[in-house]
Amino acid sequence: MESPELLSQLGRSDLERTRLRIEASCRIAEQVMSRGYIEECAQSVRIRLRQLPRAAHFGPDGLILYVERNDEKRRGKYDLAANIKQSQEEYVSRYAGMTELSRQRKGQLEQLMESARRDGVRTALWITPIHPRVVDVLSARSRYRQVLQETRSYFLELQGRFGVEVRDFSEPASFGGAESDWWDGAHTNEEGARKITRLLIQSLQSNGF
């Protein structure tokens, strides 16, 4: 029910605008709060309550540090080839049903870009890399190449519409990536992350960020 007191204080039009903003926020929350997201939140709570050892944490510079992986790397026991092979199967599965960019996620991104522009906030977008060996498998067994090109074109469209800074790091050569710069087929390690971050910061600074 509508509160007569609230109506008298806000006026009908103000109340309607407030209601629309609340409804829009609720729709976004419903879209974002996927089953996977909720499960990950629940897992985080369980880990905290049980005081389980952390698998990863953030360093002082914001870099995520993987405890077990770093330990294996120090001992010369980290099996990069096995982890890349696992990534190949994982990402083939991810891309199996992907024929185009998600319209829902594009809408959410554009809404964010528009909100940032209204608030006078400059934004930047960048395409993350995948290990070449994973790319080879994806190219043969999915529409990865087509989706990547669609992503590049879409980001350039957003650059024209919203003035966002766009960088493409999908190819390791674009940031000087080496075979030793990976944890697996889709995540760079500290050295790879620093290479990308260094170039990204230089790009932002040169464009007045």
N, C-alpha and C positions, 0 to 999 in steps of 0.2 A: 504494500500500500504506500501511496505517496504521503509524505508528511506535510500537513498544511503549513507548519512553521517553516520548514525548509523551502517550500514553494514561495512563501511570502518573502523570505530573505534573499533567495537567489533569483527569483523570477523564472518563468517557465522556460525561456530560451537557454538560460544558464544551466538549468537543471538537465535539459535535454542534451546539451553539449557534454556535461559531466557524465551523463549516463552512457552516451555513445563512446566516450573515451574509456570508461570502465569496461564496456562490452568488448571493445577492440582489444584491450589489454588481456581480457579473459580468453579471447579467441587465440591470441598469440601464445599465451601460456599453455593452452590445450595442445597447440601444435608442437611446441618445444618440449613439453613434458611427455616424451615418448616412453614406451615401456622400457627400452634400453637405458634411457637416462634415469628413470626411477630406480631400476635395478642397481645401477652404479652408485646412486646416492645411498641406497640401502646397504650396499657392500661397504661403502666408506664408513657408515655408522657402525656396522658390525666390527670392522677393523679397529675403530676407535674404542669401542666398548670393551673389546677383548684384549686391547693393548698388543695387537700383533705387530711383528716387525714390519717396518715400512719397506715396500718394494722400491719406492722412489721418493725423492723429495727435491725441493727447489733449492739451488745454491744461492749465494748472496747476489749474484748477477742475474737471477731469474731463470737460469738454465736448469732443466730437469735432470736430475742425477739418478741413474738406475743402480741401486745398491749391488744386486747380484751380478749384473752385467759388468759393472766396473771392476768388481772383484775378480771375475773370470778373465777380464782383459788384462788386469795387472799380472795374473798368474799365467798368462799365455794360453788360457784354456777356452777362450770364447770362440765358438764355431759359427763364423759369419755365413759360410756357405749353407749350413743347415737352416739358419734363420732366414736366409734369402729364399731358399726352396719352400719353406713354410709360408712365406709371404706370397709367393707365386700362386699357391693354391687358394690362399685366403682372398687375394684380390681378384682372381678369376671368378670366385664365388660372388664377390661384391658386385662385379661388373656384369655378371651373367644376365641380369634382367634390366640393365640400364641401357635405354635407347636414346635418352635425351636428358638434359638438365631438368631437375625437379622444378616444376612451375611454382609449387608451394614455397620452396626455399628461395627461388628467385624473387618472389613477392616479398618474402620476409627481409631479404637483403636490400631490396629497393626501398622498403619502408624505413629500414635503418639508415640508408644513405640520405633519404629525404629528411628524416628527423635530425641527422647530424648537420645537414646543410641549413636547416631552419635555425639551429642553435649556434651556427657559426663555427662548427667543428670540421676541420679538414680530415679526410680519411684516406687510407691506403689499402690496396688489395694486392696480394701476391699469390702466385700459383706455386704450390709445393712440389718438390721432385719425387720421383720414384726411381728405384735402382734400374739401370738399363736391362739387367737380366729379367726383372719382373716385367718391364715394358715389352720386351721381346715376346714373352708368353702371352701377355694381355693383348698385344697386337694381333697375335695369331688366333686367339680364342674369344675375343670380345670386341666391342666397338670402342675400345679405349682411345684410339687415335682420333676417331670422329668426335667423341665427347670432349677430348682435350682441345681440339680445334674450336668446337662450339664454345668452350669455356673462354678461350682466348678472345674470340669475337665478342662474346657477351661482356667481358671485362672492358674491352675497348669501347663498347657501347655505353657502359656505365661511366667510363672516363669522360666521354663526350657529354653525357647528361648531367653528371653530378660533379665533374672536375676532380675525381679521385685520382690518386697516384697509383699506377699499375706497374708491377714488375712480374716477369715470367721467369721462374726458377725451375720450371718443369724438366729442363735438360741439365744434367750435372755440369756440363761444360759452361753453362751460363754463370756459375759461381766458382769455377775451378775445382769442382768436386773430384775426389779420388776414390779408389776402391776401399781405402781404409777409413773413409768418412761416414760409414754406415753402421747402424746397429742391426738392421735387417733390410728387407727389400723396400721399405717405405719410410723409415725413420733415420735421419742422419744422427750421428753421434756428436759429441761436444765440438770436435774440430769442424765437422760439416756445418753444424748450426752456427758456429762463429763466423765461418766464411759467408754464409747467407746473411747473417745479421749485419756484418760489416758492410756489405754491399747495399743492403736495404737502408741502413742509416745514412750512408753516403748519398744515396739517391734522394732520401727525404730531405736531408740538409741542403742539397743543391737545389731543391725545389721550394725552399723557404719554410719547411716544417720546423 
